[in-house]
Amino acid sequence: MTSISLQTAPQFDLPGVDDRRHALADYASADVLVLIQYCNHCPYVLAWQDRINALAREYADRGVAMVAVASNDARAYPEDGFEAMVARAREEDFAFDYVYDEDQSLARALGSQRTPEAFVFDRDRRLVYHGAVDDDRSGDAITRHYLRDALEAALAGRSPEIADTPPVGCTVKWRN
């Protein structure tokens, strides 16, 4: 049981940096769905970005769909706006979908607190993991691979050993 009240994947239909809309139903064939609260400016996101991208690449052929969700108030943080998202995705060659939650409805439905913050949903779209990507922002001394472990467990039809960790990162920048 997680520390948040979310139990199942919320509905969404959001524009992506690929000029397409992305809805929950679009991921119906995925065995596991990962939604990651994301943004462009946060140093924590930047620290984990390559690891998140590597996981998306590694697990794409294994039935995992990964979606980064940018919800920060772009009026207060222009570097988190849609045009900047498009540029970042191209620059970094993201292997995951990157969607813009301008009205912050998906972030609110998820109960997001931080960037990055991972939400892993199993085949039935039940939440099986919530929290940090791993236990070391720098990547130099990782001892627990929370997201990887959750993906492996969900793909095997099991619950992860650790289902909830405190998300580490910048706060979500809510609109006033």
Summary of the structure (lengths in Angstrom):
residues: 176
radius of gyration: 14.6
end to end distance: 31.2
largest distance: 42.3
contacts: 559
relative contact order: 0.24
helix: 30%
strand: 24%
